[in-house]
């Protein structure tokens, strides 16, 4: 059985051709204090054609509690996330993108927030947006459109009850809305734990896909619901909808 009952947090990495930045991502995990928060790593390689799996295997000796799942075919990030949810049996989990990385004290900060924020279904943490060598501090508010898929610690039970990830382009917004509409409790933390890499080739830099994703959310939820949880008008204005 993959899960060990003494672990608190599962770090989920869904990777497709993430080799360029993966070593930095894995190093950021290995530098964490295991005693700060007992964790395990679930790495799902989505049929990468680069050296992602080799990089992971070369780091097995310095990483604690890693499970590798090798998809034979590319299933996409949503299916990989739901595959992870079907496996996770720790009370909490968080996503870590293979091109991003944690602060050196991330698990310590997560542990402190979990201890002081009992009965929360998810906690949103701050981050740094990274463009080349420039870092911008990002503080988190209750506006979900400032949140990202990572840097959030979820109650595994709450995420499973919500139905997991749906096939929306903005799957994280859809999940957040569902959790909030279900009455789940959340907290935004002033602690920054995550370096979010921007400005390189990725689907989140595709303007047309982003616009289509927002329009899809609007069709699913309607403007009234989407306005409840943040500055939806600003998003619409940016994408010209």
N, C-alpha and C positions, 0 to 999 in steps of 0.2 A: 504493500500500500504506500503510495507516494507521500501522503500527509502524515506528519508526526504530531501528536496531540499537544506537545509542549511548545509548538510554534504559534506565534500570534499573528504574523503578517506574511502574506505571499506577495512577492514582487513579480508581476507578470510582464514578460517581454515578448511581444509578438513581432517577429522580425522577418522582413523580406528584403534581401540584398542590402543589409545594413552594415556591411563590413567596414565601410570607410570610417565610421565613428564608433563602432561597437566596442573596441578596446577601451576607449575612454568611459563609455557607459558601464562596462563591467568593472573597471578599476574603481569607479565611484561606489559600487556596491561593496567590493572587497575591503575598502578603507573604512567601512562603517564598523562601529563597535557592536559585535554580536550580542553582548550582554545588555546593550541599551534597549534592544527589542528583538527577541528571538524571531528569526525570519527564515524563509526559504525562497528559492527562486524557481519559477516555472518559465522556461524558455521554449516558445513555440516557433520553430522555423517553418515559414510558409513556402517551402519548396524554393529556397534561395538558389540562385545560380552563381553567386559569388562565393567568397571564402568565409561567410558568416559562421557556419557551423565549425569550421576549423579554428577560428578565433575563439569561439566559446570553449571548445574542447581543450585548447591550449591554456585556458584559464581555470580549468576545473580544480587545479591544485590549490588555488588561492581563494576560491569562492566556496562558501558554505551551502550545503543542501540544495544542489542544483538538479533539476529534472529537465531533460531535453526531450521534446516531442518533435519529430521530423515529419512534416506533412509531405506526402508523395506528390500531391498536386497543390497548386496555389488556390487557397480557399478565400482569401481576403481577410481584412482585419476584423470585421464583425464576427465572422464564423470562428476565427481564432480566439477572440475574446469570449465567445460563448462556449467554446471548447474548454477554455481555462476555467470558466465558472462551473462547468460540469465536473471538474477535477478538484478545485480548491475546497479544502475543509478546515482552513484556518478561520478565525473569527473575522479577520479583516484582509483586504487586499488592495493593492494599488498597481496601476499601469506605469511602466517606464518604457518610453520609446527608445529604440536602439540607437537613435542619433542624438539623444539627450543624456543628461547625467544628473546625479544627485549631489547636493552639498555634502561635505564631509560629516556633518552632524545631523543629517536628515532623519535617521532612525531615532536619534535621541529626542529630537523635536517632536516627532510623531508620537513617541512613547509618552512624553509630557502632556501632549494634547489629549491623548486617549485617556490618560489618568485623570485629567481635570475636566473632561467633557464626556461624562458617562451618558449612556443611552442616546448617543448621537448615531444617526444612520450613515452619515458621511461628513467628512471634514475637508474643506477646501483650503489648500495651503498656497502661500505666495510663491513667487518664482523670480528668476532673472530671465529676461529675454536676451538672447545672445545673437548678435549679428557680427560675424567675423570676430574681432577682438573687443568689440564694444558691448558692454553689459548695461541693461536698463532694469532697475528694480521695478517689479510689478506688485503693487498691493492689491489685495482682493477685497471686493465688496459683495453685496448681495445681488449684484447684476450678473446673471448667469452667462451673459455674453462676454464677460471678462474671464470666464473660466476656460480651462482646456481639458482634454481627456485625461491627461496625467496630472500629477501633483495633487491628486485627490485620494484620500483613504476611505474606502467604502466598507460598510458592514456587508459581509458576504451574504448573510441572510436577507438583508434588505434588497440587495441587487438581484438575488435569485427570485425573491417574491415579486419583484417588479417585472419579471420576464426577461431580464438580461438585456442585451444589446439588440436593437432592431436595425433593419437594413435601410437606414437613412444615411445620406452622405455625412451629415453632422450627427453621427450616432451618439456623441457625448451630450449634445444639447437635448436630444430626444430622451436620453436616459435621465438627465437631470430634471426635465419637465415631468416625466412620469413619476419619479421619486417624490417630487414636491407635490404633485397632484394627489399622490397616495398618502400625503400627510407625513412623510418621513421628516425626521428632525436633522438639521444640519448646522454646521458652524463654519464661519470663515475665520481663518487664522492669520495673524500678522506675521507668522514665521515663514520665511522663504526656505524652501528645501530642494528646489529643482531648477536646472538650467535648460531652458527651452530654446533650441537652436532654430533661428529664422534665417531666411534669405538664401537657402540652398534649394535645389530642385526637389520639390515634394508636392503631393497633391494639395496640401493646404496653401500652396502658393498659386494655385490655378484659379484665377478670378472667375471664370465661367462656371467651373464646378462649384465654387463657393456660392455663387449666386443661385445656381440651380438647387443646391442643398437648402438654402434659406427658403426658396419658393416651395420646396417639398415639405418642409416643416410647417409652413403656413397652410398648405392644403390639409395636412394631417391634423394640426391643432387649432388653427384659426388665430387671427390676430389678437382676439381678446385674451386667450390663454397665454400666448407668447409675450404680451405686454405685461402680464402680471409679474414676471420674474426678471425684468431688466429692461434696458433701453433698446427695445426692439426697433423703434423708429429710427435710431441711429444706424442699426444694421441695414435696414431697408434703404435708407438714404445712401449709404456707402455703395450698395450693390445696385442702386437705381431701380428698385422694385416699387 
